[in-house]
Amino acid sequence: MKTAVAAIFKNEEHDILSWIAWYINVGFDTLILFNDSSTDRSRSILSECALRYDIRIIDVPPTDEYHIYRQKNCYIETLNIYKDEFDWIGFFDLDEYLFLNENETLHHFLDRPEDVGALAIHWCCYGPNNYLFKPKTHPFVAFDKHFPASQPINRHVKTLLRPKAWTGKWDNVHYFDVAPYRYANACGKEISWADPRGITSTEADFTRAKILHFQCRSLEQFLARLKKRPDVPQTITPWLGAQEMATVYDPHPGQLQSRIEGIIYEIQMAVVKARMADIINGFPHHSPLEKTIFKYNLSSPVSIFAINQQKKAENKIDFFSIKTFEGYDLGYDTINRCFRNGPIGENILPVIGAIFAEHPFMVHLIVPGAKEALLQINGDPRKSKCLRYERVNVKDHKGIFYLRHPDSKFFICCEPPYHGGKVTCSRTEPKSWEEFSLLPLEDHKAPRNIEHSFVQMLQNPNLLSNESDIISICYQLLITKYGLDKMQNFSLPYST
């Protein structure tokens, strides 16, 4: 069984990465995306995602037609091009997330009798959760209250279609004519249609599946949607109504966050390798220089940058242990997967700070030895193998500085061990608990055993594919070094 999702999008850079990862997690093989003249980074984000997954991007020619007609043309084009390639195609919007109930796999869900030509999945409309501005997290995490199933708007459906069953007659974006095949709901039951078809005459059924519909997200996003869609009523009434009607709390979609972010990390790694390959192609191959590079153990954070020995001073990367205001090493708890202020021990690894000599006010936090964990500091939604913070010097205190989030501008705070030793990124006004200092690593921890060189590792494709942690750390450093901040999709607070 081969499956796909088809959708049309315009300027969805804030949430499109979440949407892509969601449908990959559901189990779809291919995502077919029609770019409706986006002017933001949506298309380039998809191009980067396509380095890891089967994502097909089709550009829609500019037109004065209403969105509903452009959407119709995209759906018909999908069926004309891909009807023989896929057994099932889902037709969903960028604010719609197919949710299968617990222990349900996509292939099991789509294992239907041959006379079923289409499945109608009910909307489950969500409210804005009082958000005025775009939340710095995934929609399915930020918006966790939906309308009761009894609300009439939830009777709308979206379709999973067997392409071979479609008659070629167009009805609307919700309903496809599949006669004489059956149109069943998620539970396999016959459907009683209202007028027009695409809306059921009976209450929504969320028993096996539903469409998480985030039409009314934050007020900022709702107004942006109105601007894109002059064909819909230009009024705030739907947003206010959604806020009032969303009374059912459901945490289950949000519980998939770690799985979704794991997929996003895989996409990051694919982009990392592609960008690294571009940089590596500029390295001299088989030159005498390579034979003279000092070799170190790759398990060390210092060793992967042994090439520093051959670089000019302004290009050098320095590594430091990070001291908190009480003199402890900033640590990482491998059991609870969180940062700690206190003594380093068996389950508490030291956090290393890496700094480019030419970018001295950016500190990259890495934890050598935390192989499985994506690092995260409480209060900072980002997750990554390497977290970047701004270094802000403390006035009149030489060698003392604060660590500040590059986007939110919150400062990292370390509670004293006798207060629990928690580390958070939450302070707007820094004081003593937010103070840090650096101790150069090279003085006492740089290994000297010969194993591999940085250049040799990067030039060996087999090593490259097996060293994702090292590549990730290296790439995050290169973001600063080579000014790669234009990769804004991976600068989203919840994806880096």
C-alpha positions as CSV (number, residue, x, y, z in Angstrom):
1,M,0.0,0.0,0.0
2,K,1.4,3.4,-1.0
3,T,-0.1,6.6,0.5
4,A,0.2,10.3,0.0
5,V,-1.2,13.6,1.2
6,A,-2.0,16.5,-1.1
7,A,-2.3,20.2,0.0
8,I,-2.0,23.7,-1.2
9,F,-0.1,26.3,0.9
10,K,0.7,30.0,0.9
11,N,3.1,31.7,3.4
12,E,3.0,29.0,6.1
13,E,6.6,29.1,7.2
14,H,5.7,29.3,10.9
15,D,3.9,25.9,11.0
16,I,4.8,24.0,7.8
17,L,7.6,22.1,9.4
18,S,5.3,20.9,12.2
19,W,2.7,19.8,9.5
20,I,5.3,18.0,7.5
21,A,6.7,16.1,10.5
22,W,3.1,15.3,11.7
23,Y,2.2,13.5,8.5
24,I,5.5,11.7,8.3
25,N,4.8,10.5,11.8
26,V,1.3,9.4,10.8
27,G,2.9,7.1,8.2
28,F,2.3,8.7,4.8
29,D,4.9,7.8,2.1
30,T,4.7,11.0,0.1
31,L,3.6,14.6,0.6
32,I,2.5,16.5,-2.5
33,L,2.5,20.3,-1.8
34,F,1.3,23.0,-4.2
35,N,3.0,26.4,-3.6
36,D,0.4,29.1,-4.1
37,S,2.9,31.9,-4.8
38,S,4.3,32.0,-1.3
39,T,6.5,35.0,-0.5
40,D,8.0,33.7,2.7
41,R,10.4,30.8,3.3
42,S,7.7,28.1,3.0
43,R,9.0,26.7,-0.2
44,S,12.6,26.6,0.8
45,I,11.7,24.8,4.0
46,L,10.0,22.2,1.9
47,S,13.0,21.9,-0.3
48,E,15.2,21.2,2.7
49,C,12.7,18.7,4.1
50,A,12.8,16.9,0.7
51,L,16.4,16.1,1.4
52,R,15.2,13.5,3.9
53,Y,11.6,12.6,2.8
54,D,9.6,12.2,-0.4
55,I,8.1,15.7,-0.7
56,R,7.0,16.9,-4.1
57,I,6.6,20.6,-4.7
58,I,4.5,22.0,-7.5
59,D,4.4,25.7,-8.1
60,V,0.9,27.2,-8.8
61,P,0.9,29.9,-11.5
62,P,-0.3,33.3,-10.2
63,T,-4.0,33.9,-10.9
64,D,-6.8,36.2,-9.7
65,E,-9.1,33.2,-9.1
66,Y,-10.4,32.7,-5.6
67,H,-8.6,30.2,-3.4
68,I,-11.3,27.6,-3.6
69,Y,-10.9,27.3,-7.4
70,R,-7.1,27.2,-7.1
71,Q,-7.5,24.4,-4.5
72,K,-9.9,22.5,-6.8
73,N,-7.4,22.7,-9.7
74,C,-4.6,21.4,-7.4
75,Y,-6.7,18.4,-6.2
76,I,-7.7,17.5,-9.8
77,E,-4.0,17.8,-11.0
78,T,-3.0,15.5,-8.1
79,L,-5.4,12.9,-9.2
80,N,-4.5,13.2,-12.9
81,I,-0.8,12.9,-12.2
82,Y,-0.7,10.4,-9.3
83,K,-3.8,8.3,-9.6
84,D,-1.8,5.2,-10.7
85,E,1.0,5.6,-8.2
86,F,-0.9,5.8,-4.9
87,D,-3.5,3.5,-3.3
88,W,-4.8,6.3,-1.0
89,I,-4.4,10.1,-1.2
90,G,-5.5,12.3,1.7
91,F,-6.7,15.9,0.8
92,F,-6.0,18.1,3.7
93,D,-5.1,21.8,4.4
94,L,-2.1,23.2,6.2
95,D,-4.3,23.8,9.3
96,E,-5.6,20.3,9.3
97,Y,-3.9,17.4,11.1
98,L,-5.1,13.8,10.7
99,F,-5.2,12.2,14.1
100,L,-5.6,8.4,14.4
101,N,-6.6,7.2,17.8
102,E,-4.1,5.3,20.1
103,N,-2.6,2.1,18.7
104,E,-3.9,2.8,15.2
105,T,-1.4,2.7,12.3
106,L,-2.2,4.3,9.0
107,H,-2.0,1.0,7.0
108,H,-4.3,-0.7,9.5
109,F,-6.7,2.2,9.3
110,L,-6.7,2.1,5.5
111,D,-7.1,-1.6,5.3
112,R,-10.7,-1.4,4.0
113,P,-12.9,-3.6,1.9
114,E,-12.4,-3.1,-1.8
115,D,-15.8,-1.6,-2.3
116,V,-14.9,1.4,0.0
117,G,-13.7,4.2,-2.3
118,A,-13.3,7.0,0.2
119,L,-13.2,7.7,3.9
120,A,-14.7,10.8,5.4
121,I,-12.9,12.1,8.5
122,H,-14.7,14.7,10.6
123,W,-13.3,18.0,11.6
124,C,-12.5,18.5,15.2
125,C,-12.3,22.3,15.4
126,Y,-9.9,23.9,18.0
127,G,-10.0,27.3,19.6
128,P,-7.2,29.9,19.9
129,N,-6.4,29.3,23.6
130,N,-6.3,33.1,24.2
131,Y,-3.2,33.4,22.0
132,L,-2.9,36.9,20.5
133,F,0.4,36.2,18.7
134,K,1.9,33.1,17.1
135,P,2.8,30.6,19.8
136,K,6.4,29.5,19.9
137,T,5.5,25.8,19.7
138,H,3.6,23.4,17.5
139,P,-0.1,24.0,16.9
140,F,-1.1,20.7,18.3
141,V,0.8,21.6,21.5
142,A,-0.3,25.2,21.9
143,F,-4.0,24.7,21.1
144,D,-5.3,21.9,23.3
145,K,-9.1,22.7,23.6
146,H,-11.6,21.8,20.9
147,F,-15.3,22.1,20.2
148,P,-17.6,19.4,21.5
149,A,-18.4,16.8,18.8
150,S,-22.0,18.0,18.9
151,Q,-21.1,21.4,17.4
152,P,-22.5,21.5,13.8
153,I,-19.2,22.8,12.3
154,N,-17.6,19.5,13.2
155,R,-19.9,17.8,10.7
156,H,-17.6,18.9,7.9
157,V,-15.3,16.2,6.6
158,K,-12.1,15.9,4.7
159,T,-11.4,12.9,2.5
160,L,-8.9,10.0,2.2
161,L,-9.5,8.8,-1.4
162,R,-8.7,5.7,-3.4
163,P,-7.8,7.5,-6.7
164,K,-9.0,4.7,-8.8
165,A,-12.5,5.1,-7.3
166,W,-13.0,8.7,-8.3
167,T,-15.4,9.1,-11.2
168,G,-13.8,12.3,-12.5
169,K,-16.8,14.4,-11.5
170,W,-16.0,17.4,-9.3
171,D,-18.1,18.3,-6.3
172,N,-16.1,20.2,-3.7
173,V,-12.8,20.0,-1.7
174,H,-14.6,18.0,1.0
175,Y,-16.3,15.4,-1.1
176,F,-15.3,13.3,-4.1
177,D,-17.8,11.3,-6.2
178,V,-16.8,7.6,-6.0
179,A,-20.0,5.9,-7.1
180,P,-20.6,3.0,-7.2
181,Y,-17.9,2.6,-4.5
182,R,-18.9,3.3,-0.9
183,Y,-18.1,6.5,1.1
184,A,-17.5,5.4,4.7
185,N,-16.7,7.2,7.9
186,A,-13.7,6.5,10.0
187,C,-15.5,3.6,11.6
188,G,-16.5,2.1,8.3
189,K,-20.2,3.0,8.6
190,E,-22.4,4.4,5.8
191,I,-22.7,8.2,5.7
192,S,-25.8,10.3,5.8
193,W,-25.0,13.4,3.8
194,A,-26.4,16.9,4.3
195,D,-26.7,19.4,1.5
196,P,-24.1,20.0,0.2
197,R,-22.2,16.7,0.4
198,G,-19.1,17.1,2.4
199,I,-21.1,17.8,5.5
200,T,-22.8,14.9,7.3
201,S,-26.4,15.1,8.6
202,T,-25.3,13.4,11.8
203,E,-23.0,14.4,14.6
204,A,-19.2,14.1,14.2
205,D,-17.7,10.8,15.1
206,F,-14.2,10.9,16.7
207,T,-14.1,7.2,17.7
208,R,-11.2,6.1,15.4
209,A,-9.9,9.3,13.8
210,K,-10.5,13.0,13.4
211,I,-9.1,16.1,11.7
212,L,-7.5,18.5,14.2
213,H,-8.6,21.7,12.6
214,F,-6.7,24.8,13.7
215,Q,-8.5,27.3,11.6
216,C,-8.7,29.8,14.4
217,R,-5.1,29.9,15.7
218,S,-3.7,33.0,17.3
219,L,-5.3,36.3,16.5
220,E,-2.2,37.2,14.5
221,Q,-2.5,34.1,12.4
222,F,-6.3,34.5,12.0
223,L,-5.9,38.0,10.7
224,A,-3.1,36.8,8.3
225,R,-5.5,34.2,7.0
226,L,-8.2,36.8,6.3
227,K,-5.6,38.8,4.4
228,K,-4.8,35.7,2.2
229,R,-8.5,34.8,1.8
230,P,-10.6,37.7,0.6
231,D,-13.3,35.2,-0.3
232,V,-14.1,34.5,3.4
233,P,-16.0,36.9,5.6
234,Q,-13.6,39.6,6.8
235,T,-14.8,39.7,10.4
236,I,-13.3,38.7,13.8
237,T,-16.6,36.9,14.8
238,P,-15.4,33.3,14.0
239,W,-12.2,33.8,16.1
240,L,-14.2,35.1,19.1
241,G,-16.7,32.3,18.7
242,A,-14.0,29.6,18.5
243,Q,-12.5,31.0,21.7
244,E,-15.9,30.6,23.4
245,M,-16.8,27.2,22.0
246,A,-13.5,25.4,22.6
247,T,-14.3,23.8,25.9
248,V,-13.0,20.2,25.6
249,Y,-9.5,19.7,26.8
250,D,-7.5,17.1,25.0
251,P,-3.8,16.6,25.7
252,H,-3.3,13.5,23.5
253,P,-2.1,15.3,20.3
254,G,0.5,17.3,22.3
255,Q,1.9,14.0,23.7
256,L,3.3,13.3,20.3
257,Q,5.6,16.3,20.5
258,S,8.8,14.3,21.2
259,R,8.2,12.0,18.2
260,I,7.5,15.0,15.9
261,E,10.6,16.7,17.0
262,G,12.6,13.6,16.4
263,I,11.5,13.7,12.8
264,I,12.3,17.4,12.6
265,Y,15.8,16.5,13.9
266,E,16.2,13.9,11.1
267,I,15.3,16.7,8.6
268,Q,17.9,18.9,10.3
269,M,20.5,16.3,9.9
270,A,19.8,15.9,6.2
271,V,20.2,19.6,5.7
272,V,23.3,19.6,7.9
273,K,25.0,17.0,5.8
274,A,24.1,18.8,2.6
275,R,25.4,22.1,3.9
276,M,28.5,20.4,5.3
277,A,29.1,18.7,2.0
278,D,29.1,22.1,0.3
279,I,31.7,23.4,2.7
280,I,33.7,20.2,2.5
281,N,33.8,20.5,-1.3
282,G,35.9,23.6,-0.8
283,F,38.5,21.8,1.3
284,P,41.7,20.8,-0.5
285,H,41.7,17.1,-1.3
286,H,44.8,14.9,-1.0
287,S,46.9,17.9,-0.2
288,P,50.1,17.8,1.9
289,L,48.3,19.8,4.5
290,E,46.1,16.8,5.4
291,K,49.1,14.7,6.3
292,T,50.3,17.2,8.8
293,I,47.0,17.7,10.7
294,F,47.2,16.6,14.3
295,K,45.0,13.6,15.1
296,Y,42.8,13.3,18.2
297,N,40.1,11.0,19.6
298,L,36.8,11.8,18.0
299,S,35.0,11.1,21.3
300,S,36.3,14.4,22.6
301,P,34.7,17.8,21.8
302,V,38.2,19.2,21.2
303,S,39.3,16.5,18.9
304,I,36.8,17.1,16.1
305,F,38.3,20.6,15.7
306,A,41.9,19.4,15.6
307,I,42.1,21.3,12.3
308,N,42.3,24.4,14.4
309,Q,46.1,23.7,14.6
310,Q,46.3,24.6,10.9
311,K,44.0,27.7,10.9
312,K,44.7,31.3,11.4
313,A,44.1,32.6,14.9
314,E,41.0,34.6,13.9
315,N,39.3,31.3,12.6
316,K,40.1,29.3,15.7
317,I,37.4,27.7,17.8
318,D,38.0,27.6,21.6
319,F,36.3,25.2,24.1
320,F,35.5,26.0,27.7
321,S,33.9,24.6,30.8
322,I,31.2,26.9,32.0
323,K,31.3,28.0,35.7
324,T,28.1,29.2,37.4
325,F,28.1,32.0,39.9
326,E,28.9,29.6,42.8
327,G,31.9,28.0,41.0
328,Y,30.2,24.8,39.9
329,D,30.5,23.5,36.4
330,L,27.2,23.9,34.5
331,G,26.0,20.3,34.2
332,Y,23.6,18.1,32.2
333,D,21.5,15.5,34.0
334,T,21.4,12.5,31.6
335,I,18.6,10.7,33.6
336,N,16.2,13.6,33.8
337,R,17.5,15.2,30.6
338,C,17.9,18.7,32.0
339,F,20.6,21.2,32.9
340,R,21.8,21.4,36.5
341,N,23.8,23.6,38.7
342,G,25.9,21.5,41.1
343,P,28.7,19.0,41.4
344,I,29.5,16.9,38.3
345,G,28.8,13.2,39.0
346,E,28.1,9.9,37.3
347,N,24.8,11.0,35.8
348,I,25.7,14.7,35.5
349,L,27.9,15.5,32.6
350,P,29.8,18.8,32.1
351,V,28.4,21.3,29.6
352,I,31.0,22.6,27.2
353,G,31.0,26.1,25.6
354,A,32.4,26.5,22.2
355,I,33.3,30.0,20.9
356,F,34.7,31.2,17.5
357,A,37.5,33.7,18.0
358,E,35.9,35.9,15.4
359,H,32.5,35.7,17.0
360,P,33.3,36.0,20.7
361,F,29.9,37.0,21.9
362,M,28.1,33.7,20.8
363,V,28.5,30.7,23.0
364,H,27.5,27.2,21.7
365,L,26.5,24.8,24.5
366,I,27.2,21.1,23.8
367,V,27.3,18.0,26.0
368,P,29.8,15.4,24.8
369,G,28.6,12.0,26.0
370,A,24.9,12.7,26.0
371,K,24.4,10.6,22.9
372,E,20.6,10.2,22.7
373,A,19.4,13.5,24.1
374,L,18.4,16.7,22.4
375,L,19.4,19.4,24.8
376,Q,16.8,21.8,26.2
377,I,16.8,24.3,29.0
378,N,13.5,24.9,30.8
379,G,11.9,28.1,29.4
380,D,13.6,27.7,26.1
381,P,11.4,25.7,23.6
382,R,14.4,24.9,21.4
383,K,15.8,21.3,21.3
384,S,19.1,20.5,19.7
385,K,22.4,18.8,20.1
386,C,23.9,22.3,20.3
387,L,22.2,25.4,21.8
388,R,23.4,28.9,21.0
389,Y,23.2,31.8,23.4
390,E,24.5,35.4,23.3
391,R,27.3,36.3,25.8
392,V,26.6,39.5,27.5
393,N,29.5,40.9,29.6
394,V,28.7,42.1,33.1
395,K,29.7,45.7,33.5
396,D,32.7,46.3,35.7
397,H,33.2,42.5,36.3
398,K,36.0,41.3,34.0
399,G,35.5,37.7,32.9
400,I,31.9,37.5,34.1
401,F,29.0,37.4,31.7
402,Y,25.3,36.4,31.2
403,L,23.9,33.9,28.7
404,R,21.0,35.4,26.8
405,H,18.6,33.7,24.3
406,P,19.1,35.1,20.8
407,D,15.4,35.5,20.1
408,S,13.4,35.8,23.3
409,K,16.3,37.7,25.1
410,F,15.6,35.8,28.3
411,F,18.7,35.1,30.5
412,I,19.8,31.7,31.7
413,C,19.4,31.4,35.5
414,C,21.0,28.8,37.8
415,E,19.4,28.2,41.1
416,P,21.9,27.3,43.9
417,P,22.0,23.6,44.7
418,Y,20.4,24.2,48.1
419,H,17.4,25.6,46.1
420,G,17.3,22.6,43.8
421,G,19.9,23.5,41.3
422,K,17.4,24.1,38.5
423,V,18.6,25.8,35.3
424,T,16.0,27.9,33.4
425,C,16.0,30.4,30.6
426,S,13.5,32.8,32.1
427,R,14.9,36.0,33.5
428,T,14.3,39.4,32.0
429,E,16.6,41.2,34.4
430,P,19.9,39.4,35.2
431,K,21.4,39.3,38.7
432,S,24.0,37.1,40.4
433,W,22.2,33.8,39.7
434,E,22.6,34.6,36.0
435,E,26.3,35.1,36.1
436,F,28.8,32.7,34.4
437,S,32.6,32.5,33.7
438,L,34.7,30.4,31.4
439,L,37.6,28.1,32.0
440,P,39.6,27.0,28.9
441,L,39.4,23.3,28.3
442,E,42.7,22.9,26.5
443,D,44.6,23.5,29.8
444,H,43.5,20.3,31.4
445,K,41.2,18.1,29.2
446,A,42.5,18.0,25.7
447,P,43.3,14.4,24.7
448,R,46.4,13.5,22.8
449,N,45.7,10.0,21.6
450,I,45.9,9.6,17.8
451,E,42.8,8.2,16.1
452,H,41.2,10.3,13.3
453,S,41.4,13.7,11.8
454,F,38.5,16.1,11.4
455,V,39.1,16.4,7.6
456,Q,39.4,12.7,7.1
457,M,36.1,12.1,8.9
458,L,34.2,14.7,6.8
459,Q,35.6,13.3,3.6
460,N,34.6,9.7,4.4
461,P,30.9,9.3,3.5
462,N,30.5,6.2,5.7
463,L,31.8,8.0,8.8
464,L,29.7,11.0,7.9
465,S,26.5,9.1,8.0
466,N,27.4,7.4,11.3
467,E,28.5,10.6,13.2
468,S,25.3,12.6,13.3
469,D,26.0,14.0,16.8
470,I,29.4,15.2,15.8
471,I,28.0,16.6,12.5
472,S,25.3,18.4,14.4
473,I,27.7,20.0,16.8
474,C,30.0,20.9,14.0
475,Y,27.2,22.4,11.9
476,Q,25.8,24.5,14.6
477,L,29.2,26.0,15.0
478,L,29.4,26.6,11.3
479,I,26.1,28.5,11.4
480,T,27.9,31.2,13.2
481,K,31.2,30.8,11.3
482,Y,29.7,31.0,7.8
483,G,26.6,33.1,8.5
484,L,24.0,30.4,7.8
485,D,21.3,32.0,9.9
486,K,19.2,32.3,6.7
487,M,18.0,28.8,7.5
488,Q,15.2,30.3,9.5
489,N,13.1,27.2,9.6
490,F,15.6,25.6,11.9
491,S,15.8,28.8,14.0
492,L,12.2,28.4,15.0
493,P,12.1,28.3,18.8
494,Y,10.7,24.8,18.9
495,S,12.8,23.2,16.2
496,T,16.5,24.0,17.0
